[in-house]
C-alpha cells in the first residue's frame, strides 16, 4: 500500500466514533478512506442513515489538515509499524473475523502473520498453580514453533508471555488495550522491553492512547482473532478472560480450558467452560495434538516434566492443586519421611518448589 493511501486509513480510523464497523460501512459506500476525506458535502448528507448523526458530525469536523497531520506523525513515529487491512503483512486469520481492526500498530519484531497461533488468557488474580501452569504450557507451545498470544495483563497473561520467551526462539504477541508505546501495567516494564526485543506488541489504538476500561473488551476480539484456539487458565465467573472466549466462539475458533480446583474461586469460570463443552487441556501436547502439530521441544529447553525423576513427579503432582505440609505430602506420595525430605531438598535447589513458613511447600516456576 502506498504511504499516501495509508495516511488516509490512519486518519479515518482515528476519527472519534468511527470504529471498525462504521469504518467498513464508509468504505463500502464511498470506496476508500481518501474518498471519504475528499467527498463533497452533498455526499455527507446521506451518511447519518449509515453511521448516525453524531458520527457524521465528527467525521465532517475531522476532514482537515490538522487531523491529517496527526495521522502523518503517527506514520513517521520511529519504531512503530502501521498495518492496514490491505497490507500483505496483516494477519490473514484476523481478516476473517466479523470486525477486524482497519489499522494495527505494531512494535518490536515483524509480526509473524502466517504462523500458527494460540491465545492463552486468564484472570489477573491467580493462584501459584495457575501461574506456573500458564508459564509451562506457553513455554512448551513456543518451543514447538507456536506463536503464543496474550494481553500482557497482570496475573496469568504475564506468565504466559514469560513462558513463551523462556523457550529457545520462543515468540509471543502482546495485544494491548492502549497504544503500543504505553506500558501497562507499569510493573511489566521489563516484560514489555523483552517482548519488544523478541516478540511483537500490537494494538488497534494509536500511539499515545492511555488504557481505558472500554478498550479491553474490544482488544480481546483481536487476541482470539489472531489465534486458532484460545486456552483459558483460571477465570472466575465474571472474569474478563471469558469475554475472549465469547469472541473465540463467535469467530469459530477452538476453546480450551485448564481444569481447576472445584473449591477455588479462580477456577469457577474455567470449570464451567468445561461443563459447556470446552476441550480439557493439561499440557501443551493436548493442544498440539488437537491441531495435528508434532511437538518439537529443543534439547536445551526441556519441559518441566522432562527434568523430574519418578519421586519428584510424585511430589510435583501432589502440589499441583496447592501448597501442602510434610504430613499431607507423605500421605499423597506414599514416600517415607527420609526419602521425601531428600526429594524436597533437590526440588528446592532446582527451583521447582519453594518452602514457606511452617514447613509448607508450594510449586514455583522460575520465569
C-alpha positions in Angstrom: 0.0 0.0 0.0 1.3 3.5 -0.9 2.2 5.8 2.0 -0.3 8.4 0.8 -3.2 5.9 0.8 -2.1 4.5 4.2 -2.3 8.1 5.6 -6.0 8.2 5.0 -6.6 4.8 6.6 -4.9 6.1 9.7 -6.8 9.3 9.5 -10.2 7.7 9.2 -9.6 5.1 11.9 -8.8 7.9 14.3 -12.0 9.9 13.8 -13.9 9.8 17.1 -16.8 7.3 17.0 -15.6 5.6 13.8 -14.9 2.0 15.0 -14.2 -1.0 12.7 -17.8 -1.5 11.7 -18.5 2.2 10.8 -15.1 2.3 9.0 -16.1 -0.5 6.7 -19.6 0.9 6.1 -18.0 4.1 4.9 -15.5 2.3 2.7 -18.4 0.3 1.2 -20.3 3.5 0.5 -17.5 5.8 -0.8 -14.8 3.4 -2.0 -11.8 4.4 0.1 -10.7 6.5 3.1 -9.3 9.1 0.8 -12.7 9.3 -1.0 -14.3 9.9 2.5 -11.8 12.7 3.1 -12.4 14.3 -0.3 -16.2 13.7 -0.6 -18.3 16.8 -1.3 -20.6 17.9 1.5 -23.6 16.8 -0.6 -22.4 13.2 -0.2 -22.0 13.5 3.6 -25.8 14.4 3.9 -26.6 10.7 3.2 -24.3 9.4 5.9 -26.4 9.8 9.0 -28.5 6.9 7.9 -25.3 4.8 7.7 -23.3 5.9 10.7 -25.6 8.1 12.7 -25.9 11.9 13.1 -23.3 12.3 15.8 -20.6 10.3 13.9 -21.3 12.2 10.7 -20.7 15.4 12.5 -17.5 14.1 14.0 -16.4 12.9 10.5 -17.2 16.3 8.9 -15.2 18.2 11.5 -12.2 15.9 11.2 -11.8 16.5 7.5 -9.0 19.0 7.9 -5.2 19.3 7.6 -4.7 19.2 11.4 -6.3 15.7 11.6 -4.3 14.6 8.6 -1.1 15.9 10.2 -1.8 13.8 13.3 -2.1 10.7 11.1 1.2 11.7 9.3 3.0 12.0 12.6 1.9 8.5 13.6 3.2 7.1 10.3 6.5 8.8 10.9 6.8 7.6 14.6 10.1 5.7 14.9 9.9 2.0 15.8 6.2 1.8 15.2 4.9 0.0 12.1 1.4 0.6 10.7 -0.5 -2.2 9.1 -3.8 -1.6 7.3 -6.2 -4.4 6.3 -4.9 -4.0 2.8 -1.2 -4.7 3.7 0.2 -8.1 2.9 1.6 -8.4 6.4 -1.8 -8.0 8.0 -2.6 -11.4 9.7 -4.8 -13.4 7.4 -6.6 -15.2 10.2 -7.6 -11.9 11.8 -9.0 -10.7 8.5 -11.7 -13.4 8.7 -13.4 -12.1 11.9 -16.6 -10.0 11.8 -15.0 -6.7 12.6 -11.2 -6.8 12.1 -9.3 -3.6 13.0 -8.9 -1.4 10.0 -5.4 -0.4 11.2 -2.9 -2.2 13.5 0.1 -0.6 15.2 3.0 -2.8 15.9 6.2 -2.5 17.8 9.1 -4.9 18.2 9.9 -7.8 15.8 8.0 -8.1 12.5 4.6 -9.8 13.1 4.7 -13.5 12.1 1.4 -13.1 10.3 1.1 -16.6 8.8 2.4 -18.6 11.8 0.0 -20.9 13.8 -1.0 -19.1 17.0 -2.7 -20.0 20.2 -4.1 -17.5 22.7 -3.7 -18.1 26.4 -5.7 -15.9 28.8 -6.7 -15.9 32.4 -7.6 -13.8 35.5 -5.4 -11.0 36.9 -6.0 -12.6 40.3 -4.5 -16.0 40.1 -3.0 -18.9 42.1 0.5 -20.2 42.0 -0.9 -23.3 40.3 -2.4 -21.2 37.5 0.7 -19.0 37.0 3.1 -22.0 37.0 0.9 -23.9 34.5 0.5 -20.9 32.2 4.2 -20.5 32.2 4.9 -24.1 31.4 2.3 -24.6 28.7 3.2 -21.3 27.0 6.9 -22.3 27.0 6.2 -25.7 25.5 3.9 -24.3 22.8 6.6 -21.7 21.9 9.3 -24.3 21.8 7.1 -26.2 19.3 7.0 -23.2 17.0 3.6 -21.9 18.0 3.0 -18.1 18.3 1.7 -17.5 21.9 -0.8 -14.6 22.1 -2.0 -12.9 25.3 -2.8 -9.4 26.7 0.2 -8.6 28.9 -2.2 -8.0 31.9 -1.3 -8.8 35.5 -1.6 -12.4 36.6 -1.9 -15.2 34.0 -1.1 -13.1 30.9 2.2 -12.0 32.4 3.3 -15.6 33.0 2.1 -16.6 29.5 4.5 -14.1 27.9 7.3 -15.0 30.3 6.9 -18.7 29.5 6.9 -18.2 25.7 10.0 -16.0 25.9 11.8 -18.6 28.0 11.7 -21.2 25.2 14.5 -21.2 22.7 13.5 -19.0 19.8 10.1 -18.5 21.5 7.9 -15.9 20.0 4.9 -14.1 21.6 2.4 -11.4 20.7 1.1 -9.0 23.3 -2.2 -7.3 22.3 -2.7 -4.1 24.3 -5.8 -2.1 25.3 -3.7 1.1 24.9 -1.1 2.5 22.5 1.9 0.3 21.7 4.1 3.0 23.2 2.3 2.9 26.6 3.4 0.3 29.2 0.5 -1.1 31.1 0.5 -2.3 33.8 3.6 -0.2 34.7 5.2 -3.1 36.7 5.6 -5.0 33.4 8.2 -2.6 32.0 10.9 -5.3 31.9 8.5 -7.8 30.3 7.4 -5.1 27.8 11.0 -4.5 26.8 11.7 -8.2 26.4 8.6 -8.7 24.2 9.7 -5.7 22.1 13.1 -7.4 21.7 11.9 -11.0 21.0 8.2 -10.7 20.1 5.7 -8.2 18.9 3.5 -5.7 20.6 0.3 -4.7 18.8 -2.8 -2.6 19.2 -5.6 -1.1 17.2 -5.3 2.1 19.3 -2.9 4.8 18.1 0.3 5.7 19.9 -0.3 7.8 23.0 -3.6 6.2 23.8 -3.9 5.5 27.6 -5.6 2.4 28.9 -9.4 2.8 29.4 -11.9 0.2 30.6 -13.8 0.1 27.3 -10.6 -0.7 25.4 -10.0 -4.1 26.9 -13.1 -6.0 25.8 -12.6 -4.7 22.2 -8.9 -5.8 22.2 -10.0 -9.3 23.3 -11.5 -10.0 19.9 -8.0 -9.4 18.4 -6.4 -11.9 20.9 -8.8 -14.6 19.8 -8.9 -13.4 16.2 -5.2 -13.9 15.8 -5.4 -17.5 17.1 -6.6 -20.9 16.0 -7.7 -21.5 19.5 -8.0 -19.9 23.0 -6.9 -21.6 26.2 -8.3 -20.3 29.5 -6.2 -20.8 32.6 -8.1 -19.8 35.7 -11.0 -17.5 35.3 -13.6 -16.5 37.9 -17.3 -16.4 36.9 -17.1 -12.8 35.9 -13.5 -12.8 34.5 -12.7 -10.7 31.5 -11.0 -13.8 30.0 -14.5 -15.2 29.4 -15.1 -12.2 27.0 -12.3 -13.6 24.9 -14.0 -17.0 24.9 -17.2 -15.4 23.6 -15.3 -13.8 20.8 -13.5 -17.1 20.0 -16.8 -18.9 19.8 -18.3 -16.2 17.6 -15.2 -16.5 15.4 -15.5 -20.3 15.1 -12.2 -20.9 16.9 -11.4 -23.7 19.3 -11.8 -23.1 23.1 -9.7 -25.0 25.6 -9.7 -24.8 29.4 -7.5 -26.0 32.2 -9.4 -27.9 34.9 -9.0 -26.3 38.4 -9.8 -27.0 42.0 -13.6 -27.1 42.4 -13.3 -25.1 45.6 -11.2 -22.3 44.1 -12.9 -19.1 43.0 -10.2 -18.7 40.4 -11.4 -21.8 38.6 -15.2 -21.4 38.6 -15.2 -19.9 35.1 -12.9 -22.5 33.6 -14.7 -25.4 35.2 -18.0 -24.0 33.9 -16.5 -23.8 30.4 -15.5 -27.5 30.6 -19.1 -28.4 31.6 -20.3 -26.4 28.5 -18.0 -28.4 26.1 -14.6 -26.7 26.1 -11.8 -29.1 25.5 -9.8 -30.3 28.5 -6.1 -29.2 28.4 -3.5 -30.3 30.9 -0.4 -29.8 28.8 0.8 -28.3 25.5 0.7 -31.8 24.0 -3.1 -31.7 24.2 -3.3 -28.6 22.1 -0.6 -29.7 19.6 -2.4 -33.0 19.1 -5.7 -31.2 18.6 -4.1 -29.0 16.0 -2.2 -32.0 14.5 1.2 -30.5 15.2 4.1 -32.6 16.3 5.8 -31.2 19.4 9.4 -30.2 18.8 10.9 -29.3 22.1 14.5 -28.1 21.9 17.0 -30.3 23.8 18.1 -27.1 25.5 14.6 -26.2 26.6 13.0 -29.3 28.2 9.5 -29.2 29.5 9.0 -29.2 33.3 8.1 -32.9 33.3 11.4 -33.8 31.5 13.6 -32.6 34.4 11.7 -34.6 37.1 12.5 -38.2 38.2 9.9 -40.6 39.4 9.9 -39.4 43.0 10.0 -35.7 42.1 7.0 -36.3 39.8 5.0 -37.7 42.7 5.7 -34.6 44.7 5.0 -32.3 41.8 1.6 -33.9 41.1 0.7 -33.7 44.8 1.4 -29.9 44.8 -0.5 -29.1 41.6 -3.7 -28.1 43.4 -2.0 -26.0 46.1 0.5 -25.8 48.9 0.9 -28.7 51.4 2.8 -29.7 54.6 5.0 -32.7 55.1 2.4 -35.0 56.7 -0.1 -34.4 53.8 2.7 -35.0 51.2 3.7 -38.3 52.9 0.0 -39.4 52.6 -0.3 -38.4 49.0 3.1 -39.5 47.7 3.4 -42.7 49.8 7.1 -41.7 50.4 8.7 -42.2 53.8 9.8 -39.0 55.5 13.6 -39.5 54.8 13.1 -40.0 51.1 10.5 -37.2 50.9 12.9 -34.7 52.6 15.7 -35.6 50.2 13.3 -35.1 47.2 12.0 -31.8 48.5 15.6 -30.5 49.0 16.6 -31.4 45.5 13.4 -29.8 44.0 14.1 -26.6 46.0 17.6 -26.4 44.6 16.2 -26.9 41.1 13.7 -24.1 41.7 10.7 -26.3 41.1 9.3 -25.8 44.6 9.7 -23.4 47.4 9.2 -23.6 51.2 7.2 -21.1 53.0 6.9 -20.6 56.8 5.5 -23.5 58.7 7.4 -26.1 56.6 4.8 -25.7 53.9 5.8 -26.4 50.3 4.4 -25.0 47.0 5.2 -25.2 43.4 7.4 -22.5 41.8 8.4 -22.0 38.2 11.4 -19.7 37.6 10.5 -17.2 34.9 
